Amino acid sequence: MSDEKTSPSDTGFREKLLAMLEWLAERDPVAAARLVAEYTEDLLAEVAGGGATPAGSKG
């Protein structure tokens, strides 16, 4: 998932975020799945360049 446009600080943030998600998944897989599901739409919109809507504002 490495990208030439990714700065070292972005990479560090991504690694920390994934580590936190892994930690949560080990302790409470259901909570981790809910967290991922809640933000999947926003993340996909961001990746597509359409900008993200705040979580929970889904219609």
N, C-alpha and C positions, 0 to 999 in steps of 0.2 A: 504494500500500500504506500510505498515510498514515492514521493513526487518531487521533481526538481524544484518546484515552487515552494516546497515546505521548508520553513526556516527551522533552525535548530531549536528555538524556543517552542515552536509548534510541535516538533517531534517529541520534545520532553514532556509537554503538556499531554500529548496523545498517549505516551507511555504511562504517565501517572494516572490518567483517566482509565485506561485499560486495566491497570493494576488494581485500582479501586473497584472497578466492575467485577474483576475476577475474585477479589476478596469478598464482595457482597454475594456473588454467585455461589461461592463455597459455603457461606453461612446461611443464605436464604435464597435459593434458586428462584422461587416464585417472585420475590421482590425484585430480583435482578431482571427477570423476564418482563415484569410490568414496567420497570424503568425504561428498558430498551424499547418496548412497544409504545410507550408514551411519547418518546422522542424520535422514533423512526421516521415519521412523516416529516417532521421539521428538518431532520438531518438530510433526508433525500431531497427536499426542496432546496436546502442550502447547497448541496453538491450539484444540483441541476442549475444553480445560479438564479433561482427564482426568489431567493430570500425566504426566511422562515417566519412562520407566524408563532406567536407565543404558545407554549404548551398549554393545553387545556382550552384553547380558543377554537377548537375544531367544531364545525357546525353540525 
